[in-house]
Amino acid sequence: MSLKVAVVGAGRMGADHVRRLHEVTERASVAVVVDIDLDRAAAVAEPVGAVAVASLEAALEVDGVNAVLIATPGFLHEAALYRALERDLPILCEKPMTPDAASAWKVVQAEAALGRQRIQVGFMRQFDAGYQALKAEIEGGAAGGLLILHCVHRNPDTLAGFTEAMLINDSVVHEFDAIRFLTGEEISSVQVRKGKRSSLAPEGIKDPQQVLIETESGILADVEIFVNARYGYEVATQAVFENGVQNIGSGEVTPSFIERFEAAYDAEVQSWVDAALQGRIGGPNAWDGYATAACCEAGVAAQRTGERTAVVLETKPELYR
């Protein structure tokens, strides 16, 4: 048995996942590529022998399609998630699951009503070897309890139209997920500090910024988010324990996130496929997508006010406990 995947979105991420499913992933193939720009869909679909269509509805009518990978802009995710859930299909949805906590909570409720987890959210850092090793160190306890996480997230530049809120929603969202993954805890509060602005930042954006985070047990984390660092892409974390320090990613500079996390993306998609063939998910779930959306909302609010802002979550449904 294998997955025959409808890939929704033929942009940079969608095209990369089509290549990955065709060249790297085992027990899966691309059956159809969906994009409102049919020419773009065809350009991505034809080299892998897939069909190109302009809507998910059309894709779901293609013979044999039994899974959906969503790689469109975030504001288009919600509708696609509902359509795939209605068909009871396994779903890999790139982050964000949806752009805000209210819509993410509705997706959680819809999946909970279905009675089983179908949605895996694309937080690829959980599949990175460095993050997995650090999580194992934290859980092993050899260096004592975890006290603080120092995180660095630097991009070389930003695209036209980048906004200050996107520092949180497009970048720090990954740190929110990583902190939750590493600590096994929910984030309770977020604060954002703005200091000296880089002269290379786009007009109207204060870059870099510092994000201060606290988990429910009091573990502290700070994130340096700097999206116009010019020299390259660098993501790193230092964990401070009661009796030691561990670093991952420091000095590992690549042109972009795709090179830095290529192996993690490969592992993520393979884990999704393997789990889907067994009727389950193989990574971050819809609750994780909702919780990070709530963290982002608190982060954007804190960015506006400078105040410590609580992360407010609904009660976790039994399906995710």
C-alpha positions, -999 to +999 in steps of 0.1 A: +000+000+000+011+036-006-001+071-004-012+089-035-009+125-025-027+157-036-002+185-031-021+218-027+000+248-036+027+249-063+048+276-049+083+272-033+072+249-005+047+229-026+072+224-054+098+213-029+074+188-013+065+174-048+102+169-055+106+152-021+077+129-025+089+119-059+126+115-053+131+108-016+099+096+002+091+059+002+056+044-001+042+076-015+037+094-049+023+126-061-010+120-079-021+156-084-009+192-079-034+219-071-029+256-078-052+284-089-025+292-114-030+261-136+002+268-156+023+268-124+006+236-112+013+219-146+050+230-145+054+213-111+031+183-119+044+172-153+079+162-144+066+137-118+038+124-139+010+140-119-022+157-129-026+195-126-059+210-114-071+243-101-090+233-070-089+208-042-124+197-051-112+186-085-081+170-069-102+148-046-120+134-076-088+122-092-087+084-090-067+070-061-060+101-042-059+091-005-039+119+012-035+157+011-004+179+017-013+215+021+014+241+012-006+272+002-004+305+020-017+302+056-050+321+050-061+293+026-055+264+049-087+264+069-110+256+039-087+230+026-085+213+060-122+210+063-125+195+028-099+169+036-114+161+070-148+156+054-132+129+033-114+115+064-080+117+047-046+120+063-033+156+061+001+172+063-005+209+066+024+234+065+026+259+093+006+279+103-023+254+106-045+285+103-035+322+107-052+328+140-062+310+172-100+313+167-099+295+133-073+270+146-096+261+175-125+255+151-103+231+132-094+213+165-131+210+173-139+196+138-111+170+141-122+161+177-157+156+164-143+132+138-129+111+166-094+106+154-063+126+145-059+132+108-039+165+108-002+166+111+012+202+112+045+210+094+068+220+122+099+204+108+123+213+136+109+184+156+125+161+130+159+179+130+187+157+145+200+185+167+166+193+183+159+156+188+193+152+205+186+182+228+152+168+237+167+135+246+193+153+268+165+172+286+144+141+291+175+121+302+182+145+331+220+138+332+227+176+334+199+183+358+168+202+352+164+226+323+163+262+334+167+285+303+167+283+265+185+309+245+173+309+209+187+327+178+167+330+145+184+350+118+173+353+081+194+370+055+166+393+042+128+396+038+105+397+008+086+428-003+055+434+018+070+419+050+054+434+081+065+436+117+038+411+128+054+386+104+085+386+127+063+367+151+038+349+128+063+337+102+095+333+122+091+331+160+063+306+154+090+280+150+106+289+183+072+287+200+068+252+186+104+242+194+101+254+230+069+235+235+086+204+219+117+206+240+101+213+273+069+193+269+050+223+284+027+250+272+039+286+270+022+308+295+034+343+286+052+363+259+069+397+260+086+416+231+114+441+234+125+464+206+160+480+207+182+496+182+169+492+146+192+478+119+197+503+091+192+474+067+156+467+079+127+476+056+110+509+063+086+507+092+100+476+108+121+475+139+145+446+134+160+428+154+137+422+183+139+401+215+111+378+225+109+368+262+090+336+269+079+317+300+065+281+302+039+269+326+066+256+351+087+287+349+113+277+323+126+309+307+134+313+270+145+342+249+145+345+211+167+369+191+147+374+159+167+392+132+153+388+097+177+411+078+210+397+091+224+396+055+252+371+062+229+341+058+203+319+076+212+307+111+190+290+137+206+280+170+196+271+206+215+270+238+200+250+267+211+259+302+207+231+327+213+230+365+247+213+358+257+221+322+250+237+289+243+223+254+243+241+221+228+231+188+230+249+154+255+276+165+277+287+135+257+265+110+250+291+083+231+283+051+215+304+023+180+297+036+158+275+057+155+249+030+192+239+031+193+241+069+164+218+075+164+197+043+170+165+062+143+174+088+118+180+060+127+146+045+122+129+079+090+148+085+073+138+053+085+102+056+071+100+092+038+114+080+036+088+052+045+059+075+020+069+101-008+077+077-005+042+062-012+029+098-042+053+103-024+078+126-002+109+124+035+110+127+043+144+142+028+177+156-010+175+158-038+200+154-036+210+191+000+220+185-011+241+155-037+258+177-014+263+207+013+279+185-014+302+169-024+313+204+013+320+212+016+341+180-015+361+190+000+368+224+033+377+207+018+401+182-001+418+211+031+420+231+049+434+201+024+463+201+023+470+238+057+459+251+038+443+280+041+407+293+011+390+276-006+358+288-012+330+263-048+320+266-058+284+256-091+266+255-094+233+274-075+205+255-099+179+241-095+143+252-083+133+217-050+152+222-044+142+258 
